[in-house]
């Protein structure tokens, strides 16, 4: 049976539990162990699929089509854990399953209560999150903050889970904040003491405390936290804000001894110091970067960084591979209300990326931005709705299909170049979504084939409307190449314009498969084209550069 690590958080939300959990998973993998990763979220939504990105950030999609929390993106970027629908459970999902059982009569007329029925369902979910039989360590992150009403059933469930298991098979790691008061120049430990106190009231004693801080801790502080929180001094770990990149976190935690603490508590054998070789080389490469490429992100949710988290990380990975810093120029699509605005707001960028999204707001602004990139010969990359907007723009302005649009937002358009397939008509909205990994055939000689180096790929989808095959002949007779198709349903997945420095739109979400050491091929090609433009055709952008997404927002 696998050993289990539960990671909780205190004081405030958004401390970085997901990142810390992923870093711990990576450390254990580099010690030769197999890990599984899971997130338990206390919110009542069944999944984040219907939540606004302004509320929750991006919706991350797994191969099997689960719409999940964005922290699962961290898990996949740092580890090789296989994530599935069982890797993310919410209050809504747990309660739905319990109520369904009650309606079927599975509880034989018993009164259904939080304890034991909800907590039992949560314990079953934890077991289900171990996605492979040979997993050595299962890491489960508990969302929310200790003290939240919503979190109480989850914390009670993991307390019971630890009680059910033999001693030494379960470990609790608590991530907390040490606020720094600049006026007095002091780090304060009281919030951490209160957070651990709340956890202990529930019956959970942390085995390791990880303290987020922006300034160094001194030895007296380690001792004070140890004394008041009942955690041994060596098990109090400083997690200071990183200088360059979030990808430094695993190495910093290892320097603090997290690998030895976990091995000691769970009875694991370590084969010497945790090796970081290629990872350390990557960090040094990031530190040495001295060139900047500016990418214009034209989207609907640019005000919230986490709304396009995986896209920004994928750009960063490609930037590392090509030794350039990615400077993001975030442009709200609604502000591009004319061709003049497109030129003014995008002038000087080395690439334009239009991400996915739902809803009509900002759609015409995205189309204007794409036209500017196409006509200005600036590298363009469209993802999901961004690809659909590229099809609409080309249909209107090159093929002369006046009023071409998507049926999603213009049901009376004369030219629905984006539409539902016949078998989707009349099906409830959620039932028509294409979710998860689908295959795609790549055309010989295409840019897509060159980037992937293969003729058959699979990528993850999250969308409802498709390229309308009724217009396929018109596009194929033009300069736009329909270079990728789904072999099962003959759906267009990729469009590109060969007579352009770089112009490609993909129906899927390639950002979900990008990794720091292996950047996603289309992102890599896009950044390479943008770098070439920055060197050969355009002057460096005025003003100071920003760090790549994985650096600037660490």
TIKOL-994329 format. One record per residue (C-alpha): x, y, z. Coordinates in pm, 1 decimal, padded with zeros to 6 digits, always signed. Each point is the difference from the previous one (the first is absolute). Layout:
BEGIN
- east,north,up
- X,Y,Z
...
***
This chain:
BEGIN
- east,north,up
- +00000.0,+00000.0,+00000.0
- +00127.5,+00348.9,-00076.1
- +00106.2,+00244.4,+00268.3
- -00207.4,+00319.3,+00018.2
- +00095.4,+00364.7,+00039.4
- -00271.9,+00256.1,+00070.5
- +00082.7,+00365.2,-00061.5
- -00211.2,+00266.0,+00170.7
- +00018.6,+00378.4,+00004.2
- -00055.6,+00269.3,+00258.8
- -00027.9,+00376.3,+00059.0
- -00094.9,+00104.1,-00355.8
- -00092.4,-00161.1,-00329.7
- +00221.8,+00004.8,-00311.2
- +00309.7,-00080.6,+00205.5
- +00124.1,-00243.9,-00259.9
- -00114.2,-00338.6,+00132.6
- -00036.2,-00129.6,-00353.6
- +00349.8,+00105.4,-00093.8
- +00144.6,-00138.8,+00323.4
- -00187.1,-00328.8,-00045.5
- +00129.5,-00029.9,-00355.9
- +00355.5,+00078.9,+00111.4
- -00015.8,-00271.9,+00266.8
- -00129.7,-00245.1,-00259.1
- +00289.0,+00083.9,-00229.1
- +00255.8,-00043.9,+00281.4
- -00134.2,-00347.2,+00079.2
- -00000.6,-00097.1,-00368.0
- +00364.1,+00099.2,-00028.8
- +00069.7,-00237.1,+00287.3
- -00139.0,-00281.1,-00215.7
- -00346.2,-00013.1,+00156.5
- -00329.4,-00004.3,-00187.4
- -00251.9,+00258.6,+00114.9
- -00366.2,+00079.9,-00054.3
- -00138.6,+00352.5,+00038.8
- -00347.5,+00109.1,+00105.8
- -00187.5,+00318.9,+00093.2
- -00303.0,+00007.0,+00229.9
- -00195.5,+00325.6,-00041.4
- -00256.5,+00110.9,+00260.4
- -00217.3,+00208.1,-00232.5
- -00350.8,-00127.2,-00080.0
- +00031.4,+00017.4,-00379.8
- +00024.2,-00352.5,-00138.9
- +00299.8,+00115.4,-00203.4
- +00139.3,+00337.6,-00112.2
- -00132.6,-00045.6,-00354.8
- -00281.3,+00250.6,+00041.3
- +00194.7,+00247.3,+00215.6
- +00117.6,+00334.2,-00136.0
- +00377.6,+00019.9,-00052.0
- -00015.6,+00323.7,+00200.4
- -00125.1,-00207.0,+00294.3
- +00221.3,-00303.1,-00024.7
- +00264.6,+00042.9,-00267.4
- +00034.8,-00240.7,-00289.3
- -00174.5,-00334.3,-00024.2
- +00265.4,-00268.6,-00039.2
- -00095.0,-00305.7,-00207.3
- +00140.1,-00352.2,+00038.2
- +00036.9,-00263.0,-00271.8
- -00320.5,-00173.7,+00108.3
- -00199.0,+00322.2,-00028.6
- -00025.2,+00115.0,+00361.1
- -00044.0,+00375.0,+00050.0
- +00214.6,+00066.6,+00304.5
- +00172.6,+00252.9,+00221.1
- +00297.7,+00184.5,-00146.0
- +00230.2,-00149.9,+00266.6
- -00009.8,-00323.9,-00198.1
- +00198.5,+00190.0,-00261.8
- +00276.5,+00047.6,+00256.1
- -00011.2,-00372.7,+00075.4
- +00051.5,-00092.7,-00364.8
- +00266.5,+00262.5,-00065.0
- +00211.3,-00124.9,+00291.0
- -00072.4,-00373.3,+00010.3
- -00086.2,-00296.6,-00220.3
- -00303.6,-00093.5,+00211.0
- -00294.5,-00127.7,-00205.1
- -00294.4,+00230.1,+00064.0
- -00361.2,-00107.2,-00054.5
- -00351.9,+00092.9,+00107.1
- +00089.2,-00150.6,+00338.2
- +00278.3,+00256.7,+00045.5
- -00238.9,+00282.7,+00090.2
- -00301.4,-00030.1,+00230.6
- -00221.8,+00283.0,+00121.1
- -00265.0,+00032.3,+00268.3
- -00255.5,+00003.7,-00280.7
- +00127.9,-00324.3,-00149.2
- +00014.8,-00174.9,+00338.9
- -00344.8,+00112.2,+00113.8
- -00150.4,-00086.5,-00340.2
- +00129.2,-00356.5,+00026.2
- -00126.8,-00039.1,+00357.9
- -00344.0,+00139.7,-00085.1
- -00019.8,-00227.9,-00304.5
- +00072.1,-00301.0,+00222.4
- -00262.5,+00115.3,+00249.5
- -00262.2,+00029.1,-00275.7
- +00082.1,-00352.4,-00117.5
- -00046.1,-00129.5,+00352.9
- +00363.5,-00105.3,+00041.4
- +00002.6,+00115.7,+00364.4
- -00294.3,-00230.3,+00088.3
- -00209.4,+00272.6,+00159.2
- +00273.2,+00139.1,+00224.9
- +00026.3,+00369.1,+00081.8
- +00264.6,+00135.8,-00237.6
- +00244.8,+00231.8,+00177.6
- +00330.9,+00177.5,-00053.2
- +00160.2,-00256.8,+00230.7
- +00028.5,-00275.8,-00106.2
- -00156.8,+00018.4,-00346.5
- +00163.6,+00312.1,-00146.0
- +00334.2,-00073.3,+00163.7
- -00014.6,-00361.5,-00120.0
- -00061.7,+00123.7,-00354.7
- +00299.1,+00231.0,+00033.2
- +00219.0,-00285.6,+00120.0
- -00113.7,-00206.3,-00298.5
- +00091.0,+00293.6,-00224.8
- +00348.9,+00013.0,+00149.1
- +00048.1,-00369.6,-00078.0
- -00137.2,+00051.0,-00352.4
- +00255.2,+00278.3,-00052.8
- +00278.9,-00258.5,+00004.2
- -00018.0,-00043.4,-00375.4
- +00251.1,-00285.1,-00041.3
- +00059.5,-00321.6,+00191.9
- +00374.7,+00057.5,+00037.9
- -00020.1,+00347.4,+00159.1
- +00240.3,+00038.2,+00293.0
- -00122.2,+00333.6,+00137.8
- -00341.8,+00161.9,-00049.7
- -00000.8,+00377.4,+00048.3
- -00334.3,+00166.4,+00072.3
- -00038.8,+00375.7,+00022.6
- -00294.5,+00127.6,+00205.6
- -00133.8,+00318.7,-00154.7
- -00107.8,+00302.5,+00199.0
- +00135.3,+00115.8,+00333.7
- -00009.2,-00162.1,+00343.4
- -00283.6,+00168.2,+00189.5
- -00233.0,+00020.5,-00299.9
- -00340.0,-00158.4,+00064.3
- +00012.2,-00164.3,-00342.3
- +00327.6,-00179.4,+00078.1
- -00111.7,-00167.1,+00322.9
- -00139.2,-00324.6,-00151.6
- +00316.7,-00038.7,-00209.0
- +00229.6,+00045.5,+00298.6
- -00212.3,-00237.0,+00208.4
- +00021.4,-00258.2,-00279.8
- +00381.4,+00013.9,-00020.2
- +00020.8,-00018.2,+00380.7
- -00204.8,-00320.1,-00012.9
- +00202.4,-00126.2,-00295.1
- +00324.0,+00035.7,+00199.7
- -00161.8,-00177.3,+00296.3
- -00101.4,-00291.1,-00222.1
- +00354.7,-00050.4,-00130.5
- +00302.0,-00143.8,+00185.2
- +00232.1,+00251.5,+00162.7
- +00261.8,+00128.2,-00240.2
- -00214.7,-00032.9,-00313.3
- -00160.7,+00346.0,+00011.7
- +00166.0,+00339.5,+00026.8
- -00138.9,+00352.1,+00039.8
- +00176.3,+00302.5,-00145.7
- -00143.5,+00343.2,+00081.4
- +00081.1,+00306.3,-00208.7
- -00039.2,+00331.0,+00177.3
- +00091.3,+00367.5,-00031.1
- +00240.8,+00210.9,+00201.9
- -00115.9,+00357.8,-00068.8
- +00273.9,+00261.6,-00018.3
- -00087.7,+00338.0,+00149.9
- +00217.3,+00250.5,-00183.0
- -00075.0,+00283.4,+00242.0
- +00160.3,-00189.8,+00287.2
- +00225.5,-00223.3,-00209.8
- -00137.7,-00314.6,+00165.3
- -00120.4,-00343.3,-00103.9
- -00303.9,-00104.0,+00201.4
- -00059.0,-00358.9,+00113.4
- -00337.2,+00044.7,+00171.1
- -00210.2,-00077.3,-00314.0
- +00194.9,-00324.5,-00039.5
- -00055.8,-00088.4,+00364.5
- -00372.9,+00064.2,-00038.4
- -00019.2,-00206.7,-00319.5
- +00174.2,-00299.3,+00153.1
- -00214.2,+00039.3,+00312.2
- -00313.5,-00030.2,-00214.4
- +00140.9,-00309.5,-00168.0
- +00080.4,-00160.5,+00334.8
- -00351.1,+00071.9,+00126.5
- -00126.1,-00218.2,-00284.6
- +00239.8,-00273.5,+00106.5
- +00278.0,+00044.8,-00257.3
- +00355.4,+00062.8,+00112.6
- +00222.5,+00118.5,-00287.0
- +00316.2,-00201.3,-00047.8
- +00165.2,+00273.7,-00206.4
- -00065.9,+00374.2,-00011.5
- +00091.8,+00188.3,-00317.9
- +00007.0,+00374.5,+00060.5
- -00048.9,+00236.8,-00293.0
- +00198.6,+00317.3,+00051.0
- +00145.0,+00284.5,-00203.0
- +00296.6,+00054.3,+00234.0
- +00235.5,-00250.5,+00168.8
- -00094.1,-00160.5,+00332.1
- +00252.1,+00005.1,+00283.9
- +00071.9,-00289.8,+00236.0
- -00205.2,+00147.6,+00281.7
- -00301.6,-00001.7,-00225.2
- +00047.8,-00368.1,-00088.1
- +00016.6,-00080.8,+00371.9
- -00302.6,+00213.1,+00086.1
- -00216.6,-00159.0,-00269.2
- +00118.3,-00345.5,+00105.7
- -00089.8,+00066.2,+00364.6
- -00343.4,+00150.2,-00055.7
- -00104.8,-00234.1,-00282.3
- +00135.3,-00324.3,+00148.4
- +00213.3,-00071.5,-00308.8
- +00367.0,-00092.6,+00030.1
- +00235.3,+00285.9,-00100.8
- +00147.6,-00193.5,-00294.1
- -00354.1,-00055.0,-00131.0
- -00066.0,+00374.8,-00026.4
- +00093.5,+00093.4,-00357.2
- +00043.1,+00342.7,-00150.4
- -00153.1,+00043.9,-00346.2
- +00120.0,+00342.7,-00103.3
- -00127.3,+00178.1,-00311.5
- +00222.7,-00106.0,-00289.3
- +00219.2,+00245.0,-00191.5
- -00045.1,-00115.3,-00359.0
- -00242.7,-00283.5,-00057.1
- -00260.3,-00216.0,+00172.5
- +00203.2,-00292.4,-00132.9
- +00259.2,+00074.0,+00270.0
- -00241.2,-00116.6,+00272.4
- +00085.2,-00376.2,-00006.8
- +00370.4,+00074.1,+00034.7
- -00060.5,+00248.0,+00283.0
- -00217.3,-00249.1,+00188.7
- +00265.0,-00267.6,-00044.0
- +00269.3,+00230.5,+00137.5
- -00224.3,+00044.7,+00303.4
- -00011.4,-00378.5,+00045.4
- -00358.7,-00083.5,-00099.7
- +00110.2,-00321.2,-00173.7
- +00170.9,-00131.3,+00314.2
- -00294.8,+00095.4,+00222.2
- -00249.2,-00182.1,-00222.6
- +00223.7,-00305.5,-00029.8
- +00047.2,-00016.5,+00376.7
- -00367.9,+00037.1,+00083.3
- -00130.1,-00243.6,-00263.7
- +00283.0,-00249.5,+00024.4
- +00120.0,+00057.4,-00355.4
- +00350.7,-00073.4,-00119.9
- +00194.3,+00276.5,-00173.2
- +00286.1,-00074.4,-00236.5
- +00210.0,+00299.6,+00101.1
- -00073.0,+00368.3,-00069.2
- -00293.8,+00077.1,-00229.0
- +00144.3,+00041.6,-00352.0
- -00099.5,+00309.4,-00196.3
- +00251.9,-00003.9,-00288.5
- -00207.6,+00107.6,-00302.6
- -00236.0,+00203.0,+00220.5
- +00288.4,+00197.4,+00153.1
- +00138.3,+00058.3,-00350.6
- -00337.9,+00141.9,-00100.6
- +00001.6,+00242.9,+00294.1
- +00349.1,+00119.5,-00097.3
- -00121.1,+00043.6,-00356.6
- -00285.8,+00218.6,+00124.2
- +00242.7,+00212.7,+00200.9
- +00221.5,+00052.9,-00305.3
- -00275.5,+00121.3,-00236.2
- +00064.1,+00352.8,-00126.9
- -00233.9,+00031.2,-00300.7
- -00368.6,+00094.0,+00005.2
- -00290.5,-00095.4,-00223.2
- -00330.9,+00180.0,+00047.3
- -00321.6,-00193.9,-00054.8
- -00337.0,+00170.5,-00026.4
- -00271.3,-00202.1,+00176.8
- -00338.8,+00107.4,-00131.9
- -00260.1,-00154.9,+00226.0
- -00317.7,+00040.2,+00197.3
- +00144.1,-00067.5,+00345.6
- +00340.7,+00169.6,-00010.9
- -00063.8,+00185.6,+00327.8
- +00048.9,-00324.3,+00196.9
- +00334.9,-00170.3,-00056.8
- -00124.9,-00343.7,+00103.6
- -00270.9,+00007.6,-00269.2
- +00266.6,-00093.7,-00257.6
- +00245.5,-00163.4,+00240.7
- +00097.5,-00298.5,-00216.3
- +00043.3,+00221.5,-00308.7
- +00237.6,+00231.3,+00182.5
- +00195.8,-00296.2,+00135.6
- +00018.2,-00159.8,-00346.5
- +00134.7,+00327.3,-00143.1
- +00256.5,+00006.8,+00277.7
- +00109.5,-00358.7,-00077.2
- +00046.3,+00091.3,-00366.1
- +00186.8,+00314.0,+00102.3
- +00241.6,-00204.8,+00209.0
- +00061.8,-00235.1,-00292.7
- +00078.8,+00294.4,-00229.9
- +00192.6,+00203.7,+00260.4
- -00240.4,+00293.6,+00005.1
- -00201.0,+00175.4,+00267.5
- -00371.3,+00013.5,-00075.2
- -00146.9,+00343.7,+00057.4
- -00378.0,-00011.7,+00004.5
- -00204.3,+00286.9,-00141.4
- -00347.9,-00083.7,+00130.0
- -00269.9,+00163.7,-00211.2
- -00370.2,-00021.9,+00074.1
- -00169.9,-00101.9,-00323.6
- -00281.6,+00247.0,+00067.7
- +00241.0,+00293.7,-00033.2
- +00076.7,-00092.4,-00363.8
- -00307.6,+00171.9,-00136.8
- +00145.9,+00099.2,-00337.2
- +00282.8,-00077.3,-00240.7
- +00177.0,+00311.2,+00127.5
- -00025.0,-00127.1,+00357.7
- +00142.8,-00336.1,-00105.3
- +00299.9,+00169.5,-00161.5
- +00053.4,+00234.0,+00294.5
- -00032.1,-00264.7,+00272.2
- +00201.6,-00269.7,-00178.1
- +00271.9,+00207.8,-00164.2
- +00343.7,-00128.8,+00099.3
- -00098.2,-00346.4,+00122.9
- +00194.1,-00294.0,-00141.9
- -00293.3,-00239.5,+00009.3
- -00376.4,-00002.0,+00055.2
- -00174.2,-00276.3,+00193.5
- -00379.5,-00022.7,+00020.1
- -00104.6,-00252.2,+00267.4
- -00321.6,-00193.0,+00046.2
- -00309.9,+00107.7,+00186.6
- -00377.0,+00000.8,-00002.4
- -00247.0,+00278.6,-00070.7
- -00032.7,+00273.5,-00260.1
- +00166.4,+00281.4,+00193.1
- +00321.4,+00107.9,-00170.1
- -00049.0,-00231.4,-00298.9
- +00024.8,+00274.8,-00262.7
- +00309.8,+00138.8,+00170.2
- +00169.1,-00338.6,-00032.3
- -00092.9,-00012.4,-00367.8
- +00148.9,+00347.8,-00057.2
- +00320.5,-00101.5,+00180.5
- +00031.4,-00309.8,-00218.9
- -00046.9,+00204.6,-00316.9
- +00273.7,+00237.5,+00116.7
- +00238.3,-00290.8,+00064.9
- -00079.2,-00163.8,-00334.2
- +00042.1,+00316.1,-00204.3
- +00300.3,+00128.2,+00198.5
- +00181.3,-00334.5,-00032.4
- +00034.0,-00026.6,+00377.6
- +00003.5,-00357.9,+00140.9
- -00349.2,-00107.8,+00105.3
- -00118.2,-00287.2,+00218.2
- -00371.0,-00065.8,+00062.6
- -00125.8,-00248.7,+00256.7
- -00354.7,-00144.2,-00001.4
- -00220.9,+00309.7,-00041.2
- +00314.2,+00172.4,-00128.4
- +00011.0,-00252.3,-00284.6
- -00369.9,+00049.7,-00069.9
- +00049.5,+00378.6,-00011.0
- +00282.6,-00051.8,-00252.9
- -00238.9,-00200.4,-00218.6
- -00267.1,+00272.2,+00025.0
- +00251.7,+00276.5,-00079.3
- +00133.9,-00183.9,-00304.1
- -00349.7,-00081.5,-00125.7
- -00105.8,+00363.7,+00020.4
- +00310.3,+00178.4,-00122.9
- +00160.8,-00247.3,-00241.2
- -00275.4,-00231.5,-00122.7
- -00251.6,+00285.8,-00020.2
- -00266.5,-00177.6,+00203.7
- -00167.6,+00313.1,+00128.9
- -00131.2,-00034.5,+00355.1
- +00170.5,-00335.3,+00060.2
- -00036.1,-00090.8,+00365.6
- -00048.1,-00276.7,+00253.0
- -00345.9,-00140.2,+00067.4
- +00085.0,+00016.6,+00368.6
- -00048.0,+00378.1,-00003.5
- -00168.5,+00074.3,-00333.0
- -00275.9,-00254.7,-00066.8
- -00126.1,+00193.5,-00305.2
- +00335.1,+00039.1,-00177.9
- -00001.8,-00079.9,-00372.0
- +00341.0,-00165.1,+00029.4
- +00032.4,-00210.9,+00318.4
- +00362.8,-00101.3,-00050.5
- -00000.1,-00118.6,+00362.4
- -00296.5,-00213.5,+00098.4
- -00128.9,-00304.5,+00183.1
- +00021.7,-00338.1,-00166.7
- -00331.0,-00159.7,-00105.5
- +00009.3,-00251.4,+00285.3
- +00042.4,+00279.8,+00253.2
- -00320.0,+00182.0,-00089.2
- -00262.2,-00018.2,+00273.6
- +00241.0,-00153.9,+00254.0
- +00019.8,+00187.4,+00335.1
- +00295.1,+00239.4,+00005.9
- +00223.3,-00197.3,+00235.8
- -00051.4,-00318.3,-00201.3
- +00154.4,+00144.3,-00315.7
- +00334.9,+00100.0,+00147.5
- +00305.4,-00174.2,-00138.5
- +00209.3,-00057.5,+00310.8
- +00332.0,-00177.1,+00042.2
- +00252.7,-00150.4,-00239.4
- -00087.1,-00056.1,-00366.9
- +00216.2,-00113.2,-00290.0
- +00101.4,+00229.4,-00284.7
- +00149.7,-00092.1,-00339.7
- +00255.8,+00251.0,-00131.4
- +00036.0,+00078.2,-00369.3
- +00329.5,-00085.9,-00171.0
- +00214.5,+00311.0,-00051.3
- -00202.5,+00218.4,+00237.0
- +00138.2,+00225.7,+00271.0
- -00179.8,-00209.6,+00260.9
- +00168.0,-00319.1,-00127.7
- +00337.7,+00173.7,+00010.0
- -00053.3,+00126.2,+00356.0
- -00118.3,-00332.8,+00142.3
- +00232.0,-00219.2,-00206.6
- -00279.0,-00256.2,-00028.1
- -00306.4,-00071.1,-00213.1
- -00238.1,-00091.0,+00284.1
- -00031.8,+00184.3,+00329.4
- -00250.2,+00025.3,+00281.6
- -00085.6,+00318.3,+00188.6
- -00256.2,+00102.6,+00260.0
- -00321.9,+00178.1,-00092.8
- -00258.5,+00211.0,+00177.7
- -00250.1,+00149.5,-00241.8
- -00341.7,-00042.5,-00156.4
- -00003.6,+00153.4,-00349.8
- +00202.9,-00122.4,-00297.8
- +00129.4,+00109.3,-00339.6
- -00293.8,-00039.3,-00237.9
- +00093.2,-00262.2,-00261.6
- -00253.2,+00152.9,-00240.7
- +00262.4,+00273.0,-00060.4
- +00292.8,-00236.7,-00022.1
- +00023.4,+00007.6,-00379.2
- +00013.4,+00381.6,-00004.6
- +00282.8,+00007.2,+00252.6
- +00192.9,-00279.3,-00169.7
- -00009.7,+00198.9,-00325.4
- +00161.5,+00295.7,+00178.6
- +00342.4,+00059.8,+00152.2
- -00116.0,-00122.0,+00341.3
- +00110.7,-00357.2,+00066.7
- -00230.9,-00223.4,+00206.3
- +00295.4,-00193.3,+00131.2
- -00144.5,-00205.4,+00283.7
- -00314.8,-00213.0,+00020.6
- -00153.7,-00235.1,+00251.5
- +00002.8,-00342.8,-00172.0
- -00315.4,-00130.2,+00171.3
- -00239.1,+00280.1,-00096.5
- +00196.3,+00184.5,-00269.1
- -00006.4,+00323.6,+00200.7
- +00246.4,+00276.9,-00080.9
- +00241.8,+00044.6,+00291.1
- +00276.2,+00222.4,-00142.8
- +00006.5,+00284.4,-00252.2
- +00311.8,+00179.5,-00122.6
- +00117.3,+00243.4,-00266.1
- +00324.1,-00117.8,-00164.7
- +00081.0,+00339.7,-00155.3
- +00051.4,+00163.5,+00338.0
- +00289.5,+00005.2,+00251.8
- -00219.1,-00200.4,+00240.4
- -00378.6,-00022.9,-00007.7
- -00171.6,-00293.9,+00165.1
- -00324.5,-00065.3,+00182.5
- -00079.1,-00316.4,+00194.8
- -00340.0,-00114.6,+00124.8
- +00153.3,-00175.8,+00300.0
- +00186.9,+00130.1,+00306.3
- +00369.2,-00083.0,-00050.0
- +00099.8,+00197.5,+00311.0
- -00111.4,-00289.4,+00219.8
- +00282.2,-00222.1,-00127.3
- +00289.5,+00242.4,+00028.8
- +00274.6,-00076.7,+00252.4
- +00302.2,+00205.8,+00114.4
- +00251.5,-00244.5,-00147.0
- -00211.9,-00095.6,-00304.9
- -00186.1,+00304.6,-00135.4
- -00311.0,-00064.0,-00206.7
- +00093.9,-00005.2,-00373.8
- -00242.0,+00269.2,-00123.2
- +00092.9,+00236.0,+00283.4
- +00366.6,-00065.1,-00072.5
- -00046.7,+00079.2,-00369.5
- -00199.6,+00312.9,+00080.3
- +00265.4,+00139.0,+00236.1
- +00276.0,-00088.0,-00249.4
- -00183.3,+00198.4,-00269.6
- -00055.4,+00290.1,+00238.2
- +00368.0,-00005.1,+00094.3
- +00098.3,+00010.9,-00367.5
- -00226.9,+00300.3,-00054.3
- +00139.6,+00179.9,+00304.2
- +00354.3,-00043.8,-00129.2
- -00050.4,+00049.4,-00373.7
- -00283.8,+00245.8,-00050.2
- -00107.4,+00191.5,+00307.4
- +00190.4,+00203.3,+00258.4
- -00003.4,-00116.4,+00360.9
- -00315.6,+00109.6,+00182.5
- +00043.1,+00324.3,+00188.8
- +00020.4,-00005.2,+00377.8
- +00122.9,-00259.0,+00247.3
- -00072.4,-00364.6,-00065.3
- -00200.2,-00224.3,+00225.7
- +00094.3,-00351.4,+00102.2
- -00172.7,-00296.3,-00166.4
- -00334.3,-00099.5,+00146.1
- +00157.6,-00270.8,+00212.7
- +00242.5,+00257.7,+00134.8
- -00184.9,+00327.1,+00020.5
- -00292.9,-00147.1,+00190.2
- +00190.9,-00235.5,+00227.3
***
